[in-house]
Amino acid sequence: MSTADPAAYKTSWLEGLCSSYSRLVAPVPDAYGVMSARSPEQGRVSVVIGGGCGHYPAFAGLVGPGLVDAAVVGDVFTSPSAEQVYRTARAVDGGAGVFFSYGNYSGDVMHFGLAARRLAAEGVDSRTVLVTDDVASGSPEEAAQRRGVAGGFFVYRIAAAAAARGYDLDGVARVAARANAMTRTFGAAFGGCTLPGQDEPLFSVAPGTMELGLGIHGEAGLRRVPAQDPAGLADVLVDTLLPELPEAAGGARAAVLLNGLGQTPYEDLFVCYSRVHNRLAEEGVAAHRPEVGEFVTSLDMAGLSLSLMVLDDELADLYDQPCQSPAYTLTPVAEPAVPRPRTASRAGSASSSAESAADARPGTGGGVAAEALEAALAAVEDNEQELGRLDAVAGDGDHGQGIVRGLRAAAAAARRSGPGYSAEDAGRALLLAGTALADAAGGASGALYGLLLTEIGGGLAEAGPAPVTAKLVAPSVEAAFDAVCELGGGAVGEKTLLDALAPFRDILAEHARAGAPLAAAWSAAAAAATAAARATADMPAKRGRAARLGERGLGHADAGATSLALMARAVGGVLDARCSAPADNDPESR
């Protein structure tokens, strides 16, 4: 079944989920999230999970009494924004702190991290445990860098049970970290998934073969092998996981999850599990409350994964805790929650959401900042497909869509900031734009570009009524570069947007020291960024999912560096035009 309007996909299914399961869940007011009908529960730790949609029952399907308090939902395969995470956490905070858990993906780490910092500034304590269960995404020595897949179900179950038992925030974090450390997952895919509104799958698997270790967003697998029947695949899964188990000695017991990725028939899952069960027994591993079904899907991907969590007494006790949610129930909760009254704010209809901002008619304010953002938007729109193609080399191909979505919201937000041409006016417009961009775009790029705008905006805003000059902009760009490095954890030379941003920063600073006008300094810096972005085609990636491609990634420029260069050139065009046609009330054009 195809979704007629991909832009409405997230909104539509969230509304349907909350309507059909209103006895258990409710929409988070003014956010794209789902909360338990019992939340907030005063004096109890609140457990908040989240990630991109396209993975149901993860994440929203695991919300309810005895399970997690809320799930915040991003666009398809895209992390939710920091603003959405913050609003969701605020909605369920019961005064005992907020526990966050989510898969180890850069966008999620950035946005959840930003939300946690904002909560801390407001006096709300939080803890975070990243899910890192996928053995295909790193060696045992790199376990902390692995991505999170279906094993997140175990971590969320344990954390939620501990919170329901009255554990304090540190106690919830302790057992969740223990659950993650004891969990391992390995999977295989037989066919690709199709994004909403698209006719062709995001990727394909050659007939008669299967991809071992393929990621849930279509990230490259470890290797392609001949296809096997369900029983034969069970041997591959068990043989891969057993050496990885933290406690694989005889007599161990483990929670077992055989997870379908969206299109695998349940009958095949049961055939596979029969063999898994027998193999584990032969190795002295007793299966504790095994689960077979769909828990973390990838839209309509054909494939499955096996997750094992080695249990100690405390983990086993918590894993047996009763719970109830739209997608998973362990013995009925004695007293079902009273449905929460519906309010004007529904899931996906937040009045202040980024999509609302993007659809709003722009105002007449914003000055040069708004003009620059609109020019950047036009440049990225013209190259949206190419940016998607570059991103699809190692990712999910949504970079162009995400940046266009974010820039639309950013330009609209800047226009609403009011007229004015001083540094303070431009800074205020960029601060609003950066928040709107991060909220609308989501993902790692949304977080980084949003931070880039807000850091530059913050620097300019501090200058007050002074005109915008190269000497004023250059230090703000320097500070923004440092902030992006800190948040993303990256460095120049790893084939990321930093490889274009670094020469832009350097050339801008060099021209500013020489006393060059802003337009000339910016254009020179944009030219350097453009050349550097093209040069990333000759660089092997060293960060993120692209790093696993090695030399196969050569010949393709980095999508982030390319979009940064496009935007820098477009902004340069606006500044050049202003210099050639100065306005009496515009100090920036002088």
C-alpha positions as CSV (number, residue, x, y, z in Angstrom):
1,M,0.0,0.0,0.0
2,S,1.5,3.3,-1.1
3,T,1.1,6.6,0.8
4,A,-0.4,9.2,-1.4
5,D,1.3,12.1,0.4
6,P,4.7,11.2,1.9
7,A,4.7,14.5,3.8
8,A,1.7,13.4,5.8
9,Y,3.0,9.9,6.5
10,K,4.2,10.5,10.0
11,T,1.3,12.6,11.0
12,S,-1.3,10.2,9.7
13,W,-0.1,7.0,11.3
14,L,0.6,8.7,14.7
15,E,-3.0,9.9,14.7
16,G,-4.2,6.5,13.8
17,L,-2.2,4.8,16.5
18,C,-3.3,7.2,19.2
19,S,-7.0,6.9,18.1
20,S,-7.0,3.1,17.9
21,Y,-5.1,2.6,21.2
22,S,-6.4,5.6,23.2
23,R,-7.0,3.3,26.2
24,L,-3.2,3.0,26.4
25,V,-1.6,6.0,24.7
26,A,-2.1,9.6,23.9
27,P,-0.4,12.1,21.6
28,V,2.2,14.3,23.1
29,P,0.9,17.9,23.1
30,D,2.6,20.0,20.4
31,A,5.0,17.3,19.4
32,Y,5.5,14.3,17.2
33,G,5.4,11.8,20.0
34,V,3.3,9.2,21.8
35,M,2.9,9.1,25.6
36,S,1.4,6.6,28.0
37,A,-2.2,7.5,29.0
38,R,-0.9,7.3,32.6
39,S,1.9,9.8,32.2
40,P,3.2,11.8,33.8
41,E,3.5,9.8,37.0
42,Q,4.7,12.0,39.8
43,G,7.8,10.8,41.7
44,R,8.7,8.1,39.2
45,V,11.5,8.1,36.6
46,S,10.2,8.7,33.1
47,V,11.6,6.5,30.3
48,V,11.7,8.2,26.9
49,I,12.8,6.4,23.7
50,G,12.7,7.4,20.1
51,G,14.0,7.4,16.6
52,G,12.8,7.7,13.0
53,C,9.6,6.2,11.9
54,G,9.4,3.2,9.5
55,H,10.4,0.8,12.3
56,Y,7.1,0.1,14.0
57,P,6.5,-1.4,16.6
58,A,9.7,0.5,17.5
59,F,9.3,3.0,19.0
60,A,5.8,4.2,19.5
61,G,4.4,0.7,19.8
62,L,6.2,0.1,23.0
63,V,4.5,2.9,25.0
64,G,2.1,2.1,27.8
65,P,1.7,1.0,31.4
66,G,4.7,-1.0,32.6
67,L,6.6,-0.1,29.4
68,V,8.1,3.2,28.3
69,D,6.5,6.5,29.1
70,A,6.9,8.1,25.8
71,A,8.4,7.7,22.3
72,V,9.4,10.7,20.2
73,V,9.2,10.1,16.4
74,G,11.2,11.5,13.6
75,D,10.6,11.3,9.8
76,V,11.2,8.0,8.0
77,F,14.7,6.7,9.0
78,T,15.5,10.2,10.4
79,S,16.1,11.1,14.1
80,P,13.6,13.3,15.8
81,S,14.7,16.9,16.4
82,A,16.0,18.2,19.7
83,E,12.9,20.3,20.0
84,Q,10.6,17.3,19.7
85,V,12.6,15.3,22.2
86,Y,12.6,18.2,24.7
87,R,8.8,18.7,24.4
88,T,8.2,14.9,24.8
89,A,10.4,14.6,27.8
90,R,8.8,17.7,29.4
91,A,5.3,16.2,28.8
92,V,6.1,13.0,30.8
93,D,8.5,14.3,33.4
94,G,7.2,13.3,36.9
95,G,9.9,15.1,38.9
96,A,12.2,12.1,39.3
97,G,14.3,12.7,36.2
98,V,14.1,11.4,32.6
99,F,15.9,8.4,31.3
100,F,16.7,8.4,27.5
101,S,17.5,5.4,25.4
102,Y,17.8,5.1,21.6
103,G,20.0,3.5,18.9
104,N,23.5,4.7,18.4
105,Y,23.0,6.8,15.3
106,S,24.7,10.2,15.0
107,G,21.5,12.1,14.4
108,D,19.8,10.6,17.4
109,V,22.8,11.1,19.6
110,M,23.0,14.8,18.6
111,H,19.4,15.7,19.0
112,F,18.7,13.7,22.2
113,G,22.0,15.2,23.6
114,L,20.9,18.7,22.8
115,A,17.5,18.1,24.5
116,A,19.2,16.7,27.5
117,R,21.4,19.8,27.8
118,R,18.3,22.0,27.6
119,L,16.6,20.0,30.3
120,A,19.6,20.2,32.5
121,A,19.6,24.0,32.1
122,E,16.0,24.0,33.4
123,G,16.8,21.7,36.4
124,V,15.6,18.4,35.0
125,D,18.1,15.6,35.5
126,S,18.5,12.9,32.9
127,R,20.6,9.8,32.0
128,T,21.2,8.2,28.6
129,V,22.0,4.7,27.5
130,L,22.8,4.1,23.9
131,V,21.7,0.8,22.3
132,T,24.8,-0.8,20.7
133,D,23.7,-4.4,20.1
134,D,24.5,-4.9,16.3
135,V,27.6,-7.1,16.1
136,A,27.8,-6.5,12.3
137,S,28.6,-2.8,12.8
138,G,31.9,-3.1,14.6
139,S,34.4,-5.5,16.2
140,P,34.2,-6.5,19.9
141,E,36.9,-3.9,20.6
142,E,34.6,-1.3,19.0
143,A,31.5,-2.4,20.8
144,A,30.7,1.1,22.1
145,Q,30.5,2.3,18.5
146,R,28.1,-0.3,17.2
147,R,24.7,0.7,16.1
148,G,21.4,-0.2,17.8
149,V,18.9,-2.5,16.2
150,A,16.3,-5.0,17.5
151,G,18.1,-5.5,20.8
152,G,16.8,-2.2,21.9
153,F,13.6,-3.9,22.8
154,F,15.4,-5.6,25.7
155,V,17.0,-2.4,26.9
156,Y,13.7,-0.5,26.9
157,R,11.9,-3.3,28.6
158,I,14.5,-3.5,31.4
159,A,14.6,0.3,31.9
160,A,10.8,0.6,31.9
161,A,10.4,-2.2,34.4
162,A,13.0,-0.7,36.7
163,A,11.2,2.7,36.6
164,A,7.9,1.0,37.3
165,R,9.5,-0.8,40.3
166,G,10.6,2.6,41.8
167,Y,14.3,2.5,40.9
168,D,15.8,6.0,41.0
169,L,17.4,7.6,37.9
170,D,20.8,6.1,38.5
171,G,19.3,2.7,39.2
172,V,17.4,2.8,35.9
173,A,20.5,3.8,34.0
174,R,22.5,1.1,35.7
175,V,20.2,-1.8,34.8
176,A,19.6,-0.5,31.3
177,A,23.4,-0.3,30.7
178,R,23.7,-3.8,32.0
179,A,21.0,-5.0,29.6
180,N,22.7,-3.3,26.7
181,A,26.1,-4.8,27.6
182,M,24.5,-8.3,27.7
183,T,22.7,-8.0,24.4
184,R,23.9,-9.0,20.9
185,T,22.0,-9.0,17.6
186,F,22.8,-10.2,14.0
187,G,20.5,-10.1,11.0
188,A,20.0,-10.8,7.3
189,A,18.0,-9.2,4.6
190,F,16.6,-10.8,1.4
191,G,15.0,-7.7,-0.2
192,G,15.0,-3.9,0.1
193,C,12.4,-1.5,1.6
194,T,10.4,1.1,-0.2
195,L,10.0,4.6,1.2
196,P,6.6,6.2,1.4
197,G,5.5,7.7,-1.9
198,Q,8.2,5.9,-3.9
199,D,7.7,3.2,-6.5
200,E,11.2,1.6,-6.3
201,P,12.9,0.1,-3.3
202,L,15.7,2.0,-1.6
203,F,18.1,-0.8,-2.3
204,S,17.9,-4.3,-3.8
205,V,19.3,-7.7,-3.0
206,A,20.3,-9.8,-6.0
207,P,18.0,-12.8,-6.6
208,G,19.2,-16.0,-4.9
209,T,21.3,-14.1,-2.4
210,M,21.0,-12.5,1.0
211,E,22.9,-9.7,2.8
212,L,24.3,-10.6,6.2
213,G,24.5,-7.8,8.7
214,L,22.5,-5.3,6.7
215,G,21.4,-2.3,8.7
216,I,17.8,-1.4,9.4
217,H,18.1,1.7,7.2
218,G,19.7,-0.1,4.3
219,E,23.3,0.4,5.5
220,A,25.7,-1.9,3.8
221,G,25.9,-5.5,5.1
222,L,29.0,-7.4,6.0
223,R,28.8,-9.7,3.0
224,R,26.5,-11.2,0.4
225,V,26.0,-14.9,0.4
226,P,23.7,-17.5,-1.3
227,A,20.2,-17.4,0.1
228,Q,19.3,-20.1,2.6
229,D,16.1,-21.6,4.0
230,P,14.9,-20.5,7.4
231,A,16.6,-23.4,9.3
232,G,19.9,-22.8,7.5
233,L,19.8,-19.1,8.3
234,A,19.2,-20.0,11.9
235,D,22.5,-21.7,12.0
236,V,24.2,-18.6,10.6
237,L,22.6,-16.4,13.2
238,V,23.4,-18.6,16.1
239,D,27.0,-19.4,15.0
240,T,27.6,-15.6,14.7
241,L,26.2,-14.6,18.0
242,L,27.4,-17.4,20.3
243,P,31.1,-16.3,20.3
244,E,29.9,-12.7,20.9
245,L,27.9,-13.5,24.0
246,P,29.4,-11.9,27.1
247,E,28.7,-15.0,29.2
248,A,28.4,-18.0,26.9
249,A,29.4,-20.7,29.4
250,G,27.2,-23.7,29.9
251,G,24.2,-23.1,32.0
252,A,23.5,-19.6,30.8
253,R,20.0,-18.3,30.2
254,A,19.1,-15.7,27.7
255,A,16.1,-13.7,26.6
256,V,15.6,-14.5,22.9
257,L,14.0,-12.3,20.2
258,L,13.6,-13.4,16.6
259,N,12.6,-10.3,14.8
260,G,11.0,-9.9,11.4
261,L,12.0,-6.8,9.4
262,G,8.6,-6.1,7.8
263,Q,7.9,-8.6,5.1
264,T,9.0,-12.0,6.3
265,P,6.1,-14.4,6.9
266,Y,5.5,-15.4,10.5
267,E,5.5,-19.0,9.4
268,D,9.1,-18.6,8.2
269,L,10.0,-16.9,11.5
270,F,8.7,-19.9,13.4
271,V,10.6,-22.4,11.3
272,C,13.7,-20.4,11.9
273,Y,13.1,-20.1,15.6
274,S,12.6,-23.9,16.0
275,R,16.1,-24.4,14.8
276,V,17.4,-21.4,16.9
277,H,15.9,-22.9,20.0
278,N,17.4,-26.3,19.5
279,R,20.8,-24.9,18.7
280,L,20.9,-22.8,21.8
281,A,19.9,-25.8,23.9
282,E,22.7,-27.8,22.5
283,E,25.1,-25.0,23.5
284,G,23.7,-24.9,27.1
285,V,21.8,-21.6,26.7
286,A,18.3,-21.8,28.0
287,A,15.8,-19.6,26.2
288,H,13.9,-17.4,28.6
289,R,10.5,-16.1,27.5
290,P,11.4,-16.2,23.7
291,E,9.6,-13.7,21.5
292,V,9.0,-14.3,17.8
293,G,7.5,-11.5,15.7
294,E,8.0,-8.0,14.4
295,F,9.5,-5.6,17.0
296,V,11.9,-3.4,15.0
297,T,11.0,-3.4,11.3
298,S,12.3,-1.5,8.3
299,L,9.1,-0.6,6.4
300,D,8.6,-3.6,4.1
301,M,12.1,-5.0,4.1
302,A,12.3,-8.8,3.8
303,G,14.6,-10.2,6.4
304,L,15.0,-11.0,10.1
305,S,17.4,-10.7,13.0
306,L,18.2,-12.7,16.1
307,S,18.8,-10.9,19.5
308,L,20.1,-12.6,22.7
309,M,20.3,-10.9,26.1
310,V,22.2,-13.0,28.7
311,L,20.3,-12.8,32.0
312,D,21.3,-12.5,35.6
313,D,18.8,-12.7,38.4
314,E,18.0,-9.0,38.4
315,L,17.6,-8.7,34.7
316,A,15.4,-11.8,34.5
317,D,13.2,-10.5,37.3
318,L,12.8,-7.1,35.5
319,Y,12.2,-8.8,32.1
320,D,9.2,-10.7,33.6
321,Q,7.6,-7.4,34.8
322,P,4.0,-7.1,33.5
323,C,3.4,-4.5,30.9
324,Q,0.9,-3.4,28.2
325,S,1.4,-1.5,25.0
326,P,-0.1,-1.4,21.5
327,A,2.5,-3.8,20.2
328,Y,3.5,-5.9,23.3
329,T,1.8,-7.1,26.4
330,L,3.0,-9.4,29.1
331,T,-0.1,-10.4,31.2
332,P,-2.8,-7.8,31.2
333,V,-2.4,-4.8,33.5
334,A,-4.9,-5.1,36.3
335,E,-6.5,-1.7,35.9
336,P,-6.5,-0.3,32.4
337,A,-5.7,3.3,32.2
338,V,-8.6,5.8,31.7
339,P,-8.3,7.3,28.2
340,R,-6.9,10.8,28.3
341,P,-9.3,13.4,26.9
342,R,-8.5,14.6,23.4
343,T,-7.3,18.2,23.2
344,A,-6.9,20.5,20.3
345,S,-3.3,19.4,20.0
346,R,-3.1,16.1,18.2
347,A,-0.1,14.0,17.3
348,G,1.6,15.6,14.4
349,S,-0.4,18.9,14.5
350,A,1.8,20.9,16.8
351,S,1.1,24.6,16.3
352,S,4.8,25.5,16.7
353,S,6.2,22.5,14.9
354,A,8.8,22.9,12.2
355,E,6.4,21.7,9.5
356,S,3.9,24.3,10.5
357,A,6.6,26.9,10.3
358,A,7.6,25.6,6.9
359,D,4.1,25.9,5.5
360,A,3.4,29.3,7.0
361,R,3.5,32.3,4.6
362,P,6.8,34.2,5.2
363,G,6.7,37.6,6.7
364,T,8.5,40.7,5.5
365,G,11.3,40.7,8.1
366,G,14.5,38.9,8.5
367,G,16.7,41.3,6.5
368,V,19.7,39.8,4.7
369,A,19.6,36.7,6.9
370,A,16.2,35.7,5.4
371,E,17.3,36.6,1.9
372,A,20.4,34.5,2.3
373,L,18.5,31.5,3.6
374,E,16.0,31.7,0.8
375,A,18.8,31.7,-1.7
376,A,20.4,28.7,0.0
377,L,17.0,27.0,-0.1
378,A,16.7,27.6,-3.9
379,A,20.2,26.2,-4.5
380,V,19.6,23.1,-2.5
381,E,16.2,22.6,-4.1
382,D,17.8,22.7,-7.5
383,N,20.2,20.0,-6.4
384,E,18.0,17.9,-4.2
385,Q,18.2,14.8,-6.3
386,E,21.9,14.9,-6.7
387,L,22.3,15.3,-2.9
388,G,20.1,12.3,-2.4
389,R,22.2,10.3,-4.9
390,L,25.4,11.2,-3.1
391,D,23.9,10.3,0.3
392,A,22.6,7.0,-1.0
393,V,26.1,5.8,-1.7
394,A,26.4,4.9,2.0
395,G,23.2,6.1,3.7
396,D,19.5,6.3,3.2
397,G,19.5,8.9,0.4
398,D,17.4,11.5,2.3
399,H,20.0,14.3,2.7
400,G,18.5,16.5,0.0
401,Q,15.0,16.1,1.3
402,G,16.0,16.8,4.8
403,I,18.0,19.9,4.1
404,V,15.3,21.3,1.8
405,R,12.7,20.6,4.5
406,G,14.9,22.3,7.1
407,L,15.8,25.4,5.0
408,R,12.1,26.0,4.2
409,A,11.4,26.1,7.9
410,A,14.6,28.2,8.6
411,A,13.7,30.8,6.0
412,A,10.1,31.1,7.3
413,A,11.4,31.5,10.8
414,A,13.9,34.2,9.8
415,R,11.2,36.2,8.0
416,R,9.1,36.3,11.2
417,S,12.0,37.8,13.2
418,G,11.2,41.4,12.2
419,P,12.9,43.9,10.0
420,G,16.4,45.2,10.6
421,Y,19.9,45.2,9.2
422,S,22.2,45.3,12.2
423,A,24.3,42.4,13.4
424,E,21.8,42.0,16.3
425,D,18.9,41.8,13.8
426,A,20.7,39.2,11.6
427,G,21.8,37.2,14.7
428,R,18.3,37.1,16.0
429,A,17.0,35.9,12.7
430,L,19.7,33.2,12.5
431,L,18.9,32.0,16.0
432,L,15.3,31.4,15.1
433,A,16.2,29.9,11.8
434,G,18.7,27.4,13.3
435,T,16.2,26.1,15.8
436,A,13.6,25.7,13.1
437,L,16.0,24.0,10.7
438,A,17.1,21.4,13.3
439,D,13.5,20.7,14.2
440,A,12.3,20.3,10.6
441,A,15.2,18.5,9.1
442,G,16.0,16.1,12.0
443,G,18.9,13.6,11.5
444,A,22.5,14.3,12.0
445,S,22.6,17.0,9.2
446,G,19.7,18.8,10.8
447,A,21.4,19.0,14.1
448,L,24.7,20.1,12.7
449,Y,23.3,22.8,10.3
450,G,20.9,24.0,13.0
451,L,23.8,24.4,15.4
452,L,25.9,26.1,12.7
453,L,23.2,28.8,12.2
454,T,22.5,29.3,15.9
455,E,26.2,29.6,16.8
456,I,26.7,32.2,14.1
457,G,23.5,33.9,15.1
458,G,24.5,34.0,18.7
459,G,27.9,35.6,17.9
460,L,26.3,38.3,15.7
461,A,23.5,39.0,18.2
462,E,26.1,39.9,20.8
463,A,27.4,42.7,18.6
464,G,24.3,44.8,19.0
465,P,23.5,47.5,16.5
466,A,26.9,47.3,14.7
467,P,26.8,46.6,10.9
468,V,27.6,43.1,9.7
469,T,31.2,43.0,8.5
470,A,33.7,40.3,7.6
471,K,35.6,41.0,10.8
472,L,32.4,40.4,12.8
473,V,31.3,37.3,10.9
474,A,34.6,35.4,10.9
475,P,34.9,34.8,14.7
476,S,31.2,33.6,14.7
477,V,32.0,31.1,12.0
478,E,35.1,30.0,13.9
479,A,33.0,29.4,17.0
480,A,30.3,27.6,15.0
481,F,33.0,25.3,13.5
482,D,34.2,24.4,16.9
483,A,30.7,23.7,18.1
484,V,29.9,21.5,15.2
485,C,33.1,19.5,15.8
486,E,32.3,19.1,19.4
487,L,28.7,18.0,18.8
488,G,29.4,15.7,15.9
489,G,32.7,14.3,17.3
490,G,34.3,14.6,13.9
491,A,37.4,16.1,12.4
492,V,38.7,17.4,9.1
493,G,39.8,14.6,6.8
494,E,36.9,12.2,7.6
495,K,34.8,13.1,4.5
496,T,32.1,15.1,6.1
497,L,30.8,18.7,5.9
498,L,33.8,19.7,8.0
499,D,36.0,19.2,5.0
500,A,34.2,22.1,3.3
501,L,33.5,24.2,6.4
502,A,37.2,24.3,7.5
503,P,38.6,26.0,4.3
504,F,35.5,28.3,4.3
505,R,36.4,29.3,7.9
506,D,40.1,29.8,7.1
507,I,39.7,31.8,3.9
508,L,37.0,34.0,5.5
509,A,39.2,34.7,8.5
510,E,42.2,35.5,6.2
511,H,40.2,38.0,4.1
512,A,38.7,39.5,7.3
513,R,42.2,40.2,8.7
514,A,43.1,41.9,5.5
515,G,40.2,44.2,5.8
516,A,38.2,42.8,2.8
517,P,34.5,43.7,2.6
518,L,32.1,40.9,3.7
519,A,30.9,40.1,0.2
520,A,34.4,39.7,-1.2
521,A,35.6,37.7,1.8
522,W,32.5,35.4,1.7
523,S,32.8,34.7,-2.0
524,A,36.4,33.7,-1.7
525,A,35.5,31.5,1.2
526,A,32.6,29.9,-0.7
527,A,34.9,29.2,-3.6
528,A,37.3,27.4,-1.3
529,A,34.5,25.4,0.2
530,T,33.3,24.4,-3.2
531,A,36.7,23.1,-4.3
532,A,37.1,21.3,-1.0
533,A,33.7,19.6,-1.4
534,R,34.5,18.4,-4.8
535,A,37.8,17.0,-3.5
536,T,36.0,14.8,-1.0
537,A,35.3,12.5,-3.9
538,D,38.9,11.4,-3.7
539,M,38.7,10.7,0.1
540,P,37.7,7.5,1.8
541,A,35.1,8.0,4.5
542,K,36.4,7.6,8.1
543,R,33.2,8.3,10.0
544,G,29.7,7.0,10.4
545,R,28.1,4.3,8.3
546,A,30.0,5.5,5.2
547,A,33.3,4.5,6.8
548,R,32.4,0.8,6.3
549,L,32.5,1.2,2.6
550,G,36.3,1.9,2.6
551,E,37.7,2.4,-0.9
552,R,34.2,1.7,-2.4
553,G,33.2,5.1,-1.4
554,L,35.8,6.8,-3.6
555,G,34.5,8.7,-6.6
556,H,31.6,10.3,-4.8
557,A,31.7,13.6,-3.1
558,D,30.3,13.9,0.4
559,A,26.7,15.0,0.5
560,G,27.1,17.2,3.5
561,A,30.2,19.0,2.2
562,T,28.4,19.4,-1.1
563,S,25.3,21.0,0.4
564,L,27.4,23.3,2.5
565,A,29.2,24.5,-0.5
566,L,25.9,25.0,-2.4
567,M,24.5,27.1,0.4
568,A,27.8,29.1,0.8
569,R,27.8,30.1,-2.9
570,A,24.2,31.1,-2.8
571,V,24.7,33.3,0.2
572,G,27.7,34.9,-1.6
573,G,25.4,35.8,-4.5
574,V,23.0,37.6,-2.1
575,L,25.9,39.6,-0.6
576,D,27.4,40.5,-4.0
577,A,24.0,41.7,-5.1
578,R,23.6,43.9,-2.1
579,C,27.0,45.4,-2.6
580,S,26.2,46.3,-6.2
581,A,22.9,47.9,-5.2
582,P,23.4,49.6,-1.8
583,A,20.3,50.7,0.1
584,D,20.2,53.7,2.3
585,N,18.9,51.8,5.3
586,D,21.1,48.8,4.8
587,P,24.5,49.0,6.6
588,E,25.3,45.5,5.4
589,S,25.6,46.6,1.8
590,R,28.1,49.3,2.4
